[in-house]
Amino acid sequence: MKTLLFSLLGILPVSLQAQEAFSITGIVEGLKQGDKVYLIYKTKEGNVSDSAQVSAGNFSFKGKISEPTKANLIVNKSPFSATPLPGEIVDMISLYIEAAPIKLESADSLKNSIILGSAINEDDKKFNAHIKSITDKLSAIPAEYNKLSNQEKQDKTIVSALNERYKKLSDELVPLFLNFISNNPKSYISLMTVGQLLQNPEKMVEAENAYAMLDPVLKSSGLGIEIGQAFNASNNTNVGSVAMDFTQNDVNDKPVKLSDFKGKFVLLDFWASWCGPCREENPNLVKAFNNYRDKNFTVLGVSLDRPGKKADWLAAIQKDGLNWANVSDLKFWDNEVAKKYGIKGIPANFLIDPTGKIIAKDIRGEELHSKLAEILAKP
């Protein structure tokens, strides 16, 4: 049974291209007769959920895709209808689907399967081995945090040290990414890695350099074209550029333009009710707004909330006390303003001066307050 679902994952959209056939066959001895395996992947229309009954440890899927895409295989738990219970261990595996006969073999569980017949999955295995020394250390940090007492979790010094370690290790991944891309310019995994770099505004230069290394065939793929367009959007939002005007509806479905605020300092803030880091930053934005609202400063929020989730958006605005103009088209990552501004990760923001020029990007925490104090203290 195959069901088309609206896009729920925050990944780059897939462009319109010719459809090619794929197949997945599994031989997993640990699966029971009658078990159901779910396949979740993304097409240009949205996410697809497919399922197959297990017989004698065997299952199979067939379908068509426009280009390679990330997928999950899950035993007996559709993520759209059955949420795992706390502590429940779910047998699953992540893989890439491509136009090839993909095989999975395992003597015990799905998660321990060997993936055969797929060059992309072989490259993914090679890539993960290449960065394992760092990712193992990164994975240990959340586990370390979970072991802290409730009192220790409230200690800003302890939490800040963990965050600093995490950021330092994340930065150490970048040269490994670039090395892999340089040595594998024709690999789809290299293209995906550029997309990963692109989501960090601080690594934009590295991402562009990596993109330049890629084979022209990859750049002309749907994802390759979209990444190229994202670089163009990013270049149009550099500090010193004039902020692009836009119109989007507010909470009362009334159109609001960025140019409506010309003559003020405006923090253009991209966020969403479902975004944990955004919600954590909101108290800092509220503080900045309250401190400087009488000094020709305001905030304009652009939400990347999902279709049909207006109630969640409005509830977050009220709960977090976001007493400034808020707009959204409720299109998730396809938000028109977000695409125009090249947003690939949130929270993200742009500080715009009264003439409409961008004077800072992605400033948060104390950096935001320092910048506002600096510019608003000027005569």
Sequence and secondary structure as in RCSB ss.txt:
>XXXX:A:sequence
MKTLLFSLLGILPVSLQAQEAFSITGIVEGLKQGDKVYLIYKTKEGNVSDSAQVSAGNFSFKGKISEPTKANLIV
NKSPFSATPLPGEIVDMISLYIEAAPIKLESADSLKNSIILGSAINEDDKKFNAHIKSITDKLSAIPAEYNKLSN
QEKQDKTIVSALNERYKKLSDELVPLFLNFISNNPKSYISLMTVGQLLQNPEKMVEAENAYAMLDPVLKSSGLGI
EIGQAFNASNNTNVGSVAMDFTQNDVNDKPVKLSDFKGKFVLLDFWASWCGPCREENPNLVKAFNNYRDKNFTVL
GVSLDRPGKKADWLAAIQKDGLNWANVSDLKFWDNEVAKKYGIKGIPANFLIDPTGKIIAKDIRGEELHSKLAEI
LAKP
>XXXX:A:secstr
 EEEE   S S        EEEEEEEEETTS TT EEEEEEE SSSEEEEEEE BTTEEEEEEEESS EEEEEEE
S  TTT    TT    EEEEEE SSEEEEEESS GGG EEES HHHHHHHHHHHHHHHHHHHHHHHHHHHHTS H
HHHT HHHHHHHHHHHHHHHHHHHHHHHHHHHH TT HHHHHHHHHHHTSGGGHHHHHHHHHHS HHHHTSHHHH
HHHHHHHHHHTTSTTSB    EEEBTTS EEEGGGGTTSEEEEEEE TT HHHHHHHHHHHHHHHHHTTTTEEEE
EEE   TT HHHHHHHHHHHT  SEEE  S GGG HHHHHTT  SSSEEEEE TTSBEEEES  HHHHHHHHHHH
HT  
